[in-house]
Amino acid sequence: MVVSGALVPPLLLLLLLLLLLLDGNTVGAANSATQFQTLNVRAILAESTQAHPAETLSTKTESKPPLKTLAIQAESKTQPKGLSQHAESKTHLSQPSKHTETKTPHSQPSASKPGNLLRLKLLHRDSFKPTNSSSHKHRFESRMRRDLLRVAALAKKLGLESGYKLTDFGAEVVSGMEQGSGEYFVRIGVGSPARDQFMVIDTGSDIVWVQCRPCLQCYQQADPVFDPAASETFAGVSCTSSVCSRLENSGCGAGRCRYEVSYGDGSYTKGTLALETLTFQATTVRNVAMGCGHKNHGLFIGAAGLLGLGGGSMSFNGQLGGQMGGAFGYCLVSRGATGGSTGELVFGKGAMPLGAVQAPMLRDLRAPTFYFVGLAGLAVGSWQLPLSKNIFGQSDSVKGMILDSGTAVTRLPTVAYEALRDAFVSATQALPRAPAQSIFDTCYDLRGLEMVTVPTVSFYFAGGPILTLPAGNYMIPVDDGGTFCLALAPSVSGISIFGNIQQEGIQISFDSENGLIGFGPNTC
């Protein structure tokens, strides 16, 4: 342990170590009492600049273990191809016979088994063609442009102005969504029999949807477009159903409930609402209210649609309700991860691991989709910055910091960001500087260096938890030549967002039933 570069007396060192072990509110690669940590420049550059093997995209049927079934109850006993008149979502778990799989989408509820878990592998978009063949600088610039639109959309939902303009970056964005821009993907079976599809996960969206035949307008995806006529469990939803009334933008056509989701960059999905079966490895989930998109626009890097994980009732976890314990969590694989590394998405109480530090989950009635956590302060090294807690919201206008899977870079109110940046710069005066890059104003030329020492960056959350980030989560390469930047950005609107670059490799869990957000203790 280094404390201001001075030698620490053995007795004092022992006392400090005991305090660290007893501190159950701290999680991270380095404890908040540690001032500096090492950034492995050579390893990070080698990981980020090598050619990534593309994920194998195949719809070949694979042998799977016996399925267990989880169903969302609907009132009416309609035929699978007909209309569901009254679809009141109610989740329950059931274990089917080894020899028989129930085909009807409307089963009776059984005893809740919240101890069960649904687990899925998470892949980053850089694993997919065509981005796997591009340079690191190109991928970085594309990611920052997507991020710009994402932040603008979140700010708009909260009635705030983002303060950014697309022209600030001198290029047109062709990306699919600014909200749910497709950073992380899961593989899910849709329909019966299940047809595997790649789907974007998004904690900032409250709808599940896939592209469907007949396709009036569809973008290119990796797998064949889902055909409702080929599924035994597809059931349309009527305009008068309660599920239809829960949509933010709903309509009616030929007696069928219609949905529409549009995005600020011109992307959209339009189609009909249905109840369908989704398969998550060895578990089937029946009666999922799902958008069947017949008219879609955007580039989603091969994904068939989106798995909404927001806080609203129409998100996937919202439809599951309390039957999986009201909890889910994920661990995002790091950018450029090699050796077949994947992250993980987990549903169930087990998503809240023992030893995780927890903070109260805050909600905003204006934007019930988003998950907020109170941010009480920031620290660089051992110095907690002298900032007012009011800077971070928790007021009538802003409820706190949004934890978002789709935003890449953490945003902080300008005053807070500038204080953190100035403290960081002061502690890194020995490192050679480099020009600003994209939204990053604090960059370093680390060419030819193998390892450097940088001050820790810590987030103090309301209720006591302290999250100290690994060095690679806030000092990231922006090109192939050794330029690294402090991966945080100011927010002139005042909105605070905890982005997925800072979340990488850390277990993040959401317990809506108990109103808690967890961090750690393990990494992926």
N, C-alpha and C positions, 0 to 999 in steps of 0.2 A: 504494500500500500504506500502510495506517495501522498504526502501532505505538504504542499508548498515547497517541495523539493528538499525538505529538512528530514533529518533522522528522527524517528519517533522512539521515545523511551520504551523498553520492553513492557513495563507494567501498563503504560498508557495504551500501547498497541493491543495487549490482551483485553483491556477493557473495551476498546473500540470493536474488536472482533465479537465479543460477547453481546454488545449492543446490536450489532448487525444481525446476529443469529436470532435475537429476541424480537427484532423488528418485523412483525408479520404484515405490515402494510406497505412493504417495499418489494418491487419485482423488477427484474431487468438484468441486462448483461453486466451492469456495474451498479452497485448500491449508490444512493445519493450522497453518501459520505465520501465516496471516491471522486477525486477531482478529474482524473484523466483516464483514458483507455486507448488501446492501440487499434489503429485502422490498418488492415492488411491490404495495402494498395495493389500489390502484385497479384494476389489471389482474386481480388474483386475484378480487376481488369481482365484477367484470364477467363473468368467466369462470364463476364458480360460481353466480351468481344468474340468469343468463339462461335462457330456455327452451331446452332441448336438443331438437333434432330426433330423433324416435324412429327407431330402426333399422328399415329396411324388412324385414318378416318375410314371406318368400315362399319357396315350394317349387318355383317355376318352374324347369324344367330350363334350365341355361345351357350354352352352347357352351364346351368346355374343350379345352386343348391335349392332344396325345397323352399317354396315361398311361404312367408307369413303375410297376413293380410291386415291392413288398417283401412277402415272405411269411414267416409264422411256421410252421415245419415241424411237422406232426403225423405220428405213426407210421402210423396206420391209413388205408387208402384207402376211406373210407366214402362213401356217397352224401350229397350236400349236405343233404338233409332228414333224414338218419338220425342215429344216435348216433356220436360219436367215442369209441371205447373207450380209447384211450391217446393222450392229447394232450400230447406232450412238446414244449414251446415251444422253437423254435430259429429264430433269425432269419437271413434271407439276403436279398440284393438281387438282382433280376433285371431285365433290360430286355426287355419283350415285343416281338414283331413290330409293325410299324406298322399291320398290317391285322388282327391277331388278338390278342384279349385272352383269356388263360386263365381259364376259369370255375371249375375245380375248386379247392376250398380247400386242397388238399394238393399242393404242388409240391416238386420236389427242390431242395436247396440249391445255390447257385452261389457264385462268388467274392464275398467281402465287398467292399463299396465304401463305406468309412466317410467318404469325402469328400463323399458326397451329403448334401443338406439337405432337411428338411421344414420349410416355413414356413407359418405361419397368422397371420391377423390376430387381435388381441385387442381385445375391447370391454368397457367397464365397464358394470355393471348400470344405472347412471344413464342410459344411452343408451336404455333400453327403457321402454315403457309398463308399469305406470302411473306409475313413479317420475319420469319426465321432466317430469310436470306438477305435481309437488309442490314446496313451497318448499325452499330450501336447509336451513333449520333442521329441517324434517321429515325430509329425507334423512339429515342428520347424526345425529339422534336414533335413527332406524331402524338406521343403520350401527353405532352404539355398542351398541345392544341385541343385534344379531347378534354383535358382537365379544365381548360378555360371555359368551355361550354358547360361542363358539368357544374362548376361552381356558380356560374351565372344562373343556371336553372334552379339550384338549391336556394340561392339568394332570392330569386323571383318568387318562389313558393312561400317564403317568409316575408314577402313584401319589401325586400331590400334590393338595392342596386349593387351589382357586383363591382362596378367601377372598371371592368375590363372590356376591351373591344377586340373582336377577332383580328382587325387590321393591325393590332399591336404586334402580331407575329408574322405578318406579311405573307400569309398563305391561306388558301381556302381549305376548310376541313371537309373531308369526304367521309369521315367516320359516321357510324350508324346512329349513335345516341350520345347526347351530352348527359343524359340521365340514364344510367345503366349502359355505359359506353362499351362494355364488353371487356373488362380487364381479366375476369376470372370465369372459368367455365366448369360445368359438371356434365356428366353423361347420364341421361335419364331415358328410360323406356316409356314411350307414349302409346296408349291404346292397348287393345287385346286382339291378337297377340302383340306383345310389346315391340315397338320399333325404336331402336336406340337413336337418340338425338343429342347434340351438344346444345346446352342452354347456358346463357349468361346468368350469374347470380347477382342480385342487386338488393342491398338493404334500403335503397332509396326508392323502391317501387312496390306497389301493392297489387300487382296483377301477374298472373301466370299466363303465358301465351306462346303459341307456336304457329308457324306458317302452315296453311292448309290448302289442300286441293278442294275445289277448283281454284287455281291461282290466277286471279285477275291481274295482279301485279305483285311479283315477289322478287326479292334479291337472291343472289346465289348462295346456297348453303352447302355444307359438306355432305350431308346425307339426303336421300330422297325426301321430298316434301311429304309431310304426313297426309294420309288419305283417310278422312273420317269414315268413308264407305267401307273401308277394309277393316274397321275396328268393331268388335262385337259389343263393346261397352260404351260407345259414344252416344250421348243423349243430349239433344238440343234443349235449351232453356227458354221457356216462354217469356213474353214481355211482362206478364203479370206476376212473375215469381218474385219472392223476396230477395233472391240472390241478384236478380237484375237491378232491383232498386238500390242495391249497395254499390253499384258501379258509380264512379265519379262522372263519367260521360257515357250515358246509355241512350239507346233509341230502340225503335221497333220496326221490323220489316218482315212482312209475310208471317206475322205471329211470333217471330223469333226475336230474342233479345240481342241487340247489337251493341258493340262496344267500340270505343275509339280512344287511342292513346297517341298524342302527338308530342313532339319534342322541339326545342327551340332552334335546332339546326335544320329543320324541315323534315326530319325523319318521323315516321308514324307507323302504326299498325291499326287496321280496321277489319272488323269481321263480326262473327257471331259468338255468343257465349254458350258454352256447353259444359256438361259433366263428363269427366273422362277418368280413366285409370292411368296412374303413373307408376312406374316400377323403378325402385331404388335398389339395385343389386338384388338382394334376396327378399325384399319387402315390396308388396304392392299396396298402393294407396288408392282407394276407389272414391268416386264421386268428387273429384277435385274440380272446382269451378275454374274453367280454363278458356281463355280466348282462342278462337280458331280464326287466325288472320288470313283473309283472302286478298287483302290489298295492303302491302307492306313496302316501305321504302327505307333504305339505309344499308350500310355495309357493316355486317356484324362478324366478320372474320369466320364465316362458316357456320355460325350458330343458328339453330332453327328457331330460337325464340328466347324467352326470358323467364327465369324463376324468381318472382318477386318475394323478397324476404323482409319487407317493411313492417311497420307496426299496425297497419290497417287490417280489417277483417277479411279482405279479399286476397291478402298475400298467402303464400303457401303455409307458413307457420301460423298465420292468423286463422286459416281454415282448420288446421289441426287442433287449435285451441289447447285445452289443458290435458288432452290425452297423451301427449308426449312430455308432460310436465311443464308445458309453457316455456320451454327453453330450447335454444339452439346456439351453436358456436362454430367458429372456424379458425383455421390456422393457415394463413396465406403463404404459399411457397415464395421464396425470394426471387427477384428478377434474375433471369439467366441461370436459374438453378439447373444443375447438370445431373447426370447419372440416373435419369428417370425420376427425379425428385418430384413429389406432388404435395399439395396441401390437403386439407381435409375439411369437410363440412359435416357437422354432426347435429342431429335433432334428438332431444331427450334430456332428462335431468343430468345424464352423464356428461353433457356438454359443459356443465359447470363443475370443473375439476376441483378436487380437494387441494387446498393450498393456494387457490386463486385469491388475489386481493380484489375486493369488491367495492363499487361505488354506487350510490343511488342512481337509478335510471330516471331521467326527467323527460316529460312529454310536453308538446306544444299543440294546443287544440287547433291552431291554424294549419298545422302540418303534422297530423297524427302519424304519418308514414315514418318520420324520422326518429332515431334514437339519440337522446341527448345525455351528456354527463356533465356535471358541474366541474369547472376548472377553477382551482383556487390560486394557482401560481405556477411559476416556471423557475428553473434553476440551470445555471451553466457552471459546471464544476461544482464546487461546494457553496457557491454563492446563489442564494435565492433572490431573484430579482425584486426590487422594491416596486411592486405593481399593485394597484388597487384591485380588489376582487371584482368590482363593478365593471372593469374593463372586459371581463369575460362573459358578460351577460347575466343569466339567471334573474332576469327582470321581465317586465311585461312585454318588452320588444324582442328580446332574444333569450332563450331558455338555457343556454349553455353551449357546450361543444358537441357538434354532431359527429357520431362515429359512422363513417360511410365507407362501404366496400368499393364504391365506384370512383370516388375522388382519389387521385394519386398523391398529391402533395398537401400536407397539413397547412391550413390557413389560420393565421392569428390576427387579431385586431392590430392595426398598424403600430400603435404605441407599444404594444407588447412585443411584436416582432422586432421592431427597431432596438428595443432594450436587449432582447436576446442576441440579436445579431452583433450589436456593439460589444457585448460582453464576450461573445465567441471570438470576434476579430481580435480583441485585446489579448485573449489567451492563446492566439495562434500567430503572433507576430513573426515567429521564426519561419513560418511556412511561406513559400513564394506564392504571390497572388496571381490570378489570371482574370481576364475580362469577364464581365457579367454574361450569363447565358440564359436566354429565354426569360422566364420569370424569376430566375435566381440572380441576386446581386452580389453574392459572396462566394467567390470561386477561387480555386487554388491550382497551381501548376505542379503536379506531383510526378511528372515524367522522370523515370529513372530511379524513383524511390521505391523501396520495398515495403517499409512500414513507417508510419508516422504516429505521433501521439497527439490526440485531440481532447479537448475538455468534454466531459459528459454533458448530456442534455436531459433534463428530467421534467416530467409533468406532475404537478401536485393536484390531485383530484379532490373534489369535495368529499368529506368523510374520512380523509386521512391517507388513502392509497397514493403511493409514489411510484411512477413508472419511469425508469431510467432506460433510455433506448440503447440498443447496440450501436456502435459507431457506424456500421454500414447502413443503418436506417435513417441517418441524417447527413451523412457525407457520401454522395453517390457520384459515379462517373457519368459525364454527359457526352463524352465522345470516346474515340478509340485511342486517343493519344495521351491520356493521363490527366485530363482536366476533371477535377472533382468540385462539386458545389454543395453548399449548405442547403439541404433539400426542404426548406421551409419558405413560406411566402406571406407577405402582408395582405390583409383583407380590408380594403377601404370601407366596405359596407359594415364592418364590425362583426361579421359572421365568423365563427370559429369552427373548423372542421378538422377532425383527426383522420388523415388520409391513409391509403393502403400501403404506401411506401413505409410509413412509420409503423404500420401494423405488421409488416412482414415478419414471419417466423415466430410471432407471439400468439398464444392462444387468446382469442377474444370471444367472450360468451355473453349471451343476452338472456336474462331470466325475467320475462314479462310478468309471470305469475307473482313473483316476489319483488318486482321492480328493482332489479340489480343488474349491473354490468360488471363482468369480471375480466381480469387481466392475468395471464400466466396460469400456473407457475412454470409450465414447461414450454419448450419451443419445438418447432417442426422443421 
